[in-house]
Amino acid sequence: MISRKVNNVKDALEGIQDGMTIMLGGFGLCGIPENSIAELVNKGVKELTCISNNAGVDDFGLGLLLQKRQIKKMISSYVGENAEFERQMLSGELEVELTPQGTLAEKCRAAQAGIPAFFTPAGYGTEVAEGKEVREFNGKMHILEHAFKADFSIVKAWKGDEAGNLIFKGTARNFNAPMAGAAKITIAEVEELVPAGTLDPNEIHIPGIMINRIFQGEKFEKRIEQRTVRQKS
């Protein structure tokens, strides 16, 4: 069985260079590859195009790359709670391509499946549709969307084995699942890495064939983006 295990995050991110396009899994602060993001900051790579649901918060997640001005363009569906993201977007320092969330997910999944493009009704009649081919299907107008083309995809899983098989936990599955195998090279960061053959095949969410490199992260922080509690009655 092929082993996709690498020793650490530095080995996992080898080959990432200035100007590349990178997919990063996660939803808000849930299931983000935080060790990999920290290493991207340390590497000092810049002029990146990042494809992610949002950009985290000011001092965590992709917000760390924004602070260092390492991101040239964000392709996402939500500005979120990141004040620096908002500031850079409104000032014109950061190029932002806002995409309907379902379309964002499907552009990842299409790339994963090797489908070059697809038609969707989402965004028809809005700025999203400007410059795109439009066709009618079953009496409804659709716009043509192209699958993403990324150099690297970095995903985060709860558990994985050395062959690259992944298991996600709860909602951390989110964008991680469709981004796995959707780029030229996919890197999996896991909380627990076990020997091949250890995982129950019936519980595996992403097969190892989708993964090129896998490593166990050293530190994970369980943050809550917005804590909402009920007042005492």
C-alpha positions as CSV (number, residue, x, y, z in Angstrom):
1,M,0.0,0.0,0.0
2,I,1.3,3.4,-1.0
3,S,2.2,5.6,2.0
4,R,1.4,9.3,1.6
5,K,2.7,10.2,5.1
6,V,5.2,13.1,5.3
7,N,7.1,14.0,8.5
8,N,5.8,17.4,9.2
9,V,4.0,20.5,7.9
10,K,7.1,21.9,6.2
11,D,7.5,18.7,4.1
12,A,3.8,18.8,3.4
13,L,3.8,22.3,2.0
14,E,7.0,21.8,-0.1
15,G,6.6,23.4,-3.6
16,I,4.1,26.1,-2.7
17,Q,5.4,29.3,-4.3
18,D,4.5,32.9,-4.8
19,G,1.5,33.5,-7.0
20,M,-0.1,30.1,-6.7
21,T,-3.8,29.3,-6.2
22,I,-4.6,27.4,-3.1
23,M,-7.8,25.8,-1.8
24,L,-8.3,25.8,1.9
25,G,-11.0,23.7,3.6
26,G,-13.1,24.8,6.6
27,F,-16.2,26.8,7.3
28,G,-15.6,29.9,9.5
29,L,-13.2,28.5,12.1
30,C,-14.5,24.9,11.9
31,G,-12.2,22.4,10.3
32,I,-9.6,24.8,9.0
33,P,-6.0,23.5,8.4
34,E,-4.5,25.8,11.0
35,N,-1.0,24.3,11.2
36,S,-0.7,24.6,7.4
37,I,-1.9,28.2,7.5
38,A,0.7,29.0,10.2
39,E,3.4,27.5,8.0
40,L,2.3,29.5,5.0
41,V,2.8,32.6,7.1
42,N,6.2,31.4,8.1
43,K,7.2,30.6,4.5
44,G,6.4,34.1,3.6
45,V,4.8,33.2,0.2
46,K,2.9,36.0,-1.3
47,E,0.6,37.0,-4.1
48,L,-1.6,34.0,-3.3
49,T,-5.1,33.4,-4.7
50,C,-7.0,31.6,-1.9
51,I,-10.2,29.7,-2.4
52,S,-12.1,29.3,0.8
53,N,-15.6,29.8,2.2
54,N,-14.3,32.9,4.1
55,A,-11.1,34.3,5.6
56,G,-11.4,33.4,9.2
57,V,-11.1,36.2,11.8
58,D,-8.5,38.9,12.2
59,D,-6.0,36.9,14.3
60,F,-6.8,33.3,13.3
61,G,-7.1,31.2,10.1
62,L,-6.6,33.0,6.8
63,G,-6.8,36.3,8.7
64,L,-3.1,35.7,9.6
65,L,-2.2,35.7,5.9
66,L,-4.2,38.8,5.3
67,Q,-2.4,40.6,8.1
68,K,0.9,39.9,6.4
69,R,-0.5,41.0,3.0
70,Q,0.3,37.5,1.5
71,I,-3.1,37.1,-0.2
72,K,-3.6,38.9,-3.6
73,K,-7.1,37.5,-4.3
74,M,-9.8,35.8,-2.2
75,I,-12.4,33.7,-3.9
76,S,-15.1,33.1,-1.2
77,S,-18.8,33.3,-0.4
78,Y,-18.7,35.3,2.8
79,V,-16.7,38.2,4.2
80,G,-17.5,36.9,7.7
81,E,-16.2,38.5,10.9
82,N,-12.9,39.5,9.6
83,A,-12.5,43.3,9.8
84,E,-9.2,43.3,8.0
85,F,-10.7,41.3,5.1
86,E,-13.5,43.9,4.8
87,R,-11.0,46.8,5.1
88,Q,-8.7,45.5,2.3
89,M,-11.6,44.7,0.1
90,L,-13.2,48.1,0.4
91,S,-9.9,49.9,0.0
92,G,-9.1,47.9,-3.2
93,E,-5.9,46.4,-1.7
94,L,-7.4,42.9,-2.0
95,E,-9.2,41.5,-5.0
96,V,-12.3,39.6,-4.0
97,E,-14.5,37.3,-6.0
98,L,-17.7,36.7,-4.1
99,T,-19.4,33.5,-5.2
100,P,-22.7,32.0,-4.1
101,Q,-21.9,29.4,-1.5
102,G,-23.5,26.5,-3.4
103,T,-21.7,27.5,-6.5
104,L,-18.4,27.7,-4.6
105,A,-18.9,24.1,-3.3
106,E,-19.9,22.8,-6.8
107,K,-16.9,24.4,-8.5
108,C,-14.7,22.5,-6.0
109,R,-16.6,19.3,-6.5
110,A,-16.5,19.6,-10.3
111,A,-12.8,20.0,-10.1
112,Q,-12.6,17.0,-7.9
113,A,-14.6,14.9,-10.4
114,G,-12.8,16.2,-13.4
115,I,-15.8,18.1,-14.8
116,P,-14.6,21.3,-16.5
117,A,-17.8,23.3,-16.2
118,F,-21.5,23.2,-15.3
119,F,-24.7,25.2,-15.6
120,T,-26.5,26.6,-12.5
121,P,-29.4,29.0,-12.0
122,A,-27.7,30.6,-9.0
123,G,-26.6,34.2,-9.7
124,Y,-28.6,34.6,-12.9
125,G,-29.8,38.2,-13.3
126,T,-27.1,39.5,-10.9
127,E,-23.5,40.7,-11.2
128,V,-22.4,37.1,-10.7
129,A,-23.7,36.4,-14.3
130,E,-21.8,39.2,-16.0
131,G,-19.8,38.0,-19.0
132,K,-20.9,34.3,-18.6
133,E,-22.7,32.1,-21.0
134,V,-26.5,31.8,-20.3
135,R,-28.7,28.9,-21.4
136,E,-32.3,27.9,-20.7
137,F,-33.1,24.5,-19.2
138,N,-36.7,23.4,-18.5
139,G,-37.9,27.0,-18.7
140,K,-35.3,28.3,-16.3
141,M,-32.2,30.4,-17.1
142,H,-28.8,29.1,-16.0
143,I,-25.3,30.5,-16.2
144,L,-22.1,28.6,-17.0
145,E,-19.6,28.2,-14.2
146,H,-16.1,26.7,-14.6
147,A,-14.5,24.3,-12.2
148,F,-11.7,25.7,-10.1
149,K,-8.1,25.3,-11.2
150,A,-5.8,25.2,-8.2
151,D,-2.2,24.3,-7.6
152,F,-2.7,23.0,-4.1
153,S,-5.6,22.0,-1.9
154,I,-5.2,21.9,1.9
155,V,-7.8,20.1,3.9
156,K,-8.2,19.3,7.6
157,A,-9.6,16.0,8.9
158,W,-10.2,14.5,12.4
159,K,-8.5,11.2,11.6
160,G,-6.5,9.8,8.7
161,D,-4.2,6.9,7.9
162,E,-0.9,6.7,6.2
163,A,-2.5,5.7,2.9
164,G,-4.4,9.0,3.0
165,N,-7.9,7.8,3.9
166,L,-9.8,10.5,5.8
167,I,-12.6,10.7,8.4
168,F,-14.1,14.0,9.3
169,K,-15.9,14.8,12.5
170,G,-19.3,16.5,12.5
171,T,-19.6,19.8,10.6
172,A,-15.8,20.0,10.0
173,R,-16.6,17.9,6.9
174,N,-17.9,21.1,5.2
175,F,-15.7,22.3,2.3
176,N,-12.9,19.9,3.2
177,A,-14.7,17.0,1.4
178,P,-15.2,18.6,-2.0
179,M,-11.8,20.2,-1.9
180,A,-10.0,16.9,-1.5
181,G,-8.5,15.9,-4.8
182,A,-9.7,19.1,-6.5
183,A,-6.2,20.5,-7.1
184,K,-3.0,19.3,-8.6
185,I,-1.7,18.3,-5.2
186,T,-3.9,17.8,-2.1
187,I,-2.4,18.0,1.4
188,A,-4.3,16.6,4.4
189,E,-3.7,17.8,7.9
190,V,-5.1,15.5,10.5
191,E,-5.5,15.5,14.3
192,E,-4.7,11.8,14.5
193,L,-2.7,9.8,12.0
194,V,-2.9,6.0,12.3
195,P,-1.3,3.1,10.4
196,A,-2.9,2.0,7.1
197,G,-5.6,-0.6,7.7
198,T,-6.6,0.7,11.1
199,L,-9.7,2.7,10.0
200,D,-13.0,1.0,9.4
201,P,-13.6,1.2,5.6
202,N,-17.3,1.9,6.2
203,E,-16.5,5.1,8.1
204,I,-14.0,6.6,5.6
205,H,-15.3,9.8,4.0
206,I,-12.5,10.5,1.5
207,P,-10.4,7.7,0.0
208,G,-6.6,7.9,0.0
209,I,-6.4,8.1,-3.8
210,M,-7.6,11.8,-3.4
211,I,-4.7,12.7,-1.2
212,N,-1.0,13.2,-2.1
213,R,0.5,14.1,1.3
214,I,-0.8,13.6,4.8
215,F,0.7,14.7,8.2
216,Q,-0.4,15.0,11.8
217,G,-0.7,18.5,13.1
218,E,1.0,19.5,16.3
219,K,-1.4,22.0,17.7
220,F,-5.2,22.5,17.3
221,E,-7.2,25.3,18.8
222,K,-11.0,24.8,19.1
223,R,-12.3,28.3,18.6
224,I,-15.9,29.5,18.4
225,E,-16.4,32.3,16.0
226,Q,-19.5,33.7,17.6
227,R,-20.7,32.4,21.0
228,T,-24.4,32.8,21.6
229,V,-25.9,31.8,24.9
230,R,-29.4,31.9,26.4
231,Q,-30.0,34.3,29.3
232,K,-31.0,32.8,32.6
233,S,-34.7,32.7,33.1
